[in-house]
Amino acid sequence: AQTVTQSQPEMSVQEAETVTLSCTYDTSESDYYLFWYKQPPSRQMILVIRQEAYKQQNATENRFSVNFQKAAKSFSLKISDSQLGDAAMYFCAYRSGNKLVFGAGTILRVKS
Amino acid sequence: EPEVTQTPSHQVTQMGQEVILRCVPISNHLYFYWYRQILGQKVEFLVSFYNNEISEKSEIFDDQFSVERPDGSNFTLKIRSTKLEDSAMYFCASLEGYYEKLFFGSGTQLSVL
């Protein structure tokens, strides 16, 4: 079974600084998708970024980028120029078949 | 951007009662899902639904749970006899096609007393 591991229960970053959230996953498949979702206190699930495993180029969405290391099964999220509104729980997810498998999440705190 | 709509936003029920959680997926989407999140824990897959039938379900989705799409727009999750441990946020999600992104609704917080 596919598993997703987020080893950092909580991270802190100073406003305007950069932070990296870690994620590793386990799979025997070669074609899959990886995602980062943001969950603010409202508990809405908001897609931050998506990466297709067949693409070597790392996905980027404005201040959010990933470091996808397929051989190492690693998929970290980098948030640049952190803002107070980035404070939330962040979930890494792996797409297995047509369902998502989520990691346990990392709480990101942003200090002003 | 299109939205997945869930109602109600909060539901309080007594243990042993039946509840129905409602979702309106995005209109041209083909795959539908229910997930749940117990407070402070990760989001867990319950069930996926495609072509008017369950395509996959987790071990959490036992005989107390059922899903249906009665009228081609609503997608419901029924819990027949609620237990205290069913208290959680329940998310509906939908997908247009296999390679597309998953859209989540804003969730229904179920509290079983």
Interface residues (C-beta under 8 A of the other chain):
Chain A: F35 Y37 S42 R43 Q44 M45 I46 L47 R50 F91 G97 N98 K99 L100 V101 F102 G103 A104 G105
Chain B: Y31 Y33 Y35 Q37 Q41 K42 V43 E44 F45 S48 Y50 S55 E56 M89 F91 A93 L95 Y98 K101 L102 F103 F104 S106 G107 Q109
